[in-house]
Amino acid sequence: MANKINTDVIVVGAGLVGLAAAITLVLQHKNVVLVSDKPEQQATTILNQDTWDERVYALTPATEAWLKTIGVWDFIDENRVNSIDSMHIWGAETDLLLSASDANIAKLGLIIENQQLMVALWQQVKKLGVTVVTDARCAKLEYSANEVILHIEPAAQTKVSQISAKLIIAADGLHSWVRQQAGILVDVKKYNQVAVVANFLTEKPHQNEAKQWFGAHDVLALLPLPNQHVSMVWSVSTEKAAQLLALTREQLCGHVQTQSQSLLGELKQVGQIRNAVLNQQTALNLIVERIVLVGDAAHQIHPMAGQGVNLGFRDVMKLAQLTTKLHAMQDIGEHTFLRQYERARKADMMSMNSLTSGLDYLFATEQPVLKKLTNWGLQQITRQPSLKKRLIQQAVY
Ligand SMILES: Cc1cc2nc3c(=O)[nH]c(=O)nc-3n(C[C@H](O)[C@H](O)[C@H](O)COP(=O)(O)OP(=O)(O)OC[C@H]3O[C@@H](n4cnc5c(N)ncnc54)[C@H](O)[C@@H]3O)c2cc1C
């Protein structure tokens, strides 16, 4: 690889969203360089058949369909994917059951492991021959009249020191270096919550149902995995998380069993227990000159809606929808073009922020009137099939 590269687009960050962005643009015959801070490509990582990744995602049917169109699904082992046929939500006094059959659709979504999705994306990157600069330490951004230049620090495996392009896609996650270099500020809402994540083998079958219990600033989700396993994401206060993380495996099983009303019988914890601090972070701008933000670099949302990576993939879908309309001589980093992306994506981001903040507020409220209204709302949805159908159709988008 040459010391200096010139290309159309640089994608910084080889997480799920960055990999998908590189694949999508290469499929449109754009010249793309993917810049990863990891030492090597991860395409060949073999999945361990006996264990399940603790980090899993609920993907919407729309995301699954899109991953098929960009060739990523060809590398997915369907035996390690679990469909979500129904979703059961419990509030303080009432519950709501949403089934795929209520909306005449095959499934509400599916659960997939982070590792499997990552490996599949890398395999497609490899198959398409995407140029990847690994082990890269980004050092500086510089602008010239018609391009942006990314300077990279010399490292053992990296001979490339400079990449110039019309556009940089920042897919470098929550603490995005590109976003900071571009001077884009973020709005942070602290939930003071931590997600405690673990997998369990269950005594009773989960019947492909995703279960969620909403309490005051406390959401327990048990998501169906193959072979009678479930993935737990328990979003709790920082103090409660510290208590849960100090428990023995057996004690944790007891707590989860009690909180989940023993609906899945006895639980046996398998694998590691992981945790992640939960904030809502929103970039105030999604574009500046020749830079566009996607994925967690642009937005972090509460995992209660299971939408984070779906939202990031929708950023890429939108960008690709716009870039495909560009004519051959048009500048992909042109500001008026990037503005279209920003306008389109802000609406989706804001509605996701409102949904997660609204749910958190409604289920946590101590106000008797609001509490009653929440319960009344859930009952109305249960009683009205057309309302249920609309809600499901919106959720699977
Ligand atoms: C507990 C929990 C549960 C979740 N559950 C769900 C769910 O069910 N469904 C869902 O849709 N979402 C879920 N999410 C959200 C989801 O995990 C994220 O939205 C998603 O992983 C973001 O992907 P990304 O590629 O944008 O960022 P990241 O995964 O953070 O990837 C960024 C990449 O950029 C690299 N990088 C960083 N800096 C640089 C640099 N300077 N140079 C080069 N590379 C760099 C990093 O190494 C990394 O590889 C959950 C999140 C949490 C915390």
The ligand as an ORCA input file, in Angstrom:
! r2SCAN-3c Opt
* xyz 0 1
  C     -25.982     -2.867     26.750
  C     -26.292     -2.455     25.352
  C     -27.249     -3.148     24.629
  C     -27.550     -2.774     23.311
  N     -28.520     -3.464     22.642
  C     -28.852     -3.077     21.386
  C     -29.883     -3.766     20.661
  O     -30.526     -4.712     21.127
  N     -30.179     -3.343     19.400
  C     -29.516     -2.296     18.832
  O     -29.839     -1.925     17.698
  N     -28.514     -1.640     19.488
  C     -28.176     -1.994     20.742
  N     -27.184     -1.330     21.408
  C     -26.470     -0.206     20.743
  C     -25.335     -0.681     19.832
  O     -24.448     -1.488     20.560
  C     -24.576      0.507     19.247
  O     -25.482      1.452     18.760
  C     -23.648      0.070     18.094
  O     -22.744     -0.920     18.498
  C     -22.866      1.269     17.548
  O     -22.037      0.859     16.488
  P     -20.983      1.859     15.840
  O     -20.325      1.074     14.755
  O     -21.620      3.149     15.524
  O     -19.944      2.190     17.002
  P     -18.863      1.256     17.723
  O     -19.382     -0.122     17.877
  O     -18.454      1.978     18.952
  O     -17.641      1.200     16.686
  C     -16.732      2.240     16.542
  C     -15.454      1.684     15.956
  O     -14.542      2.751     15.700
  C     -13.262      2.412     16.192
  N     -12.542      3.661     16.474
  C     -12.723      4.505     17.516
  N     -11.898      5.559     17.402
  C     -11.179      5.374     16.256
  C     -10.180      6.126     15.586
  N      -9.728      7.291     16.082
  N      -9.658      5.626     14.451
  C     -10.108      4.476     13.908
  N     -11.057      3.719     14.497
  C     -11.601      4.171     15.649
  C     -13.519      1.530     17.403
  O     -12.425      0.703     17.718
  C     -14.714      0.726     16.884
  O     -14.270     -0.387     16.155
  C     -26.862     -1.674     22.722
  C     -25.885     -0.984     23.442
  C     -25.608     -1.364     24.767
  C     -24.577     -0.591     25.545
*
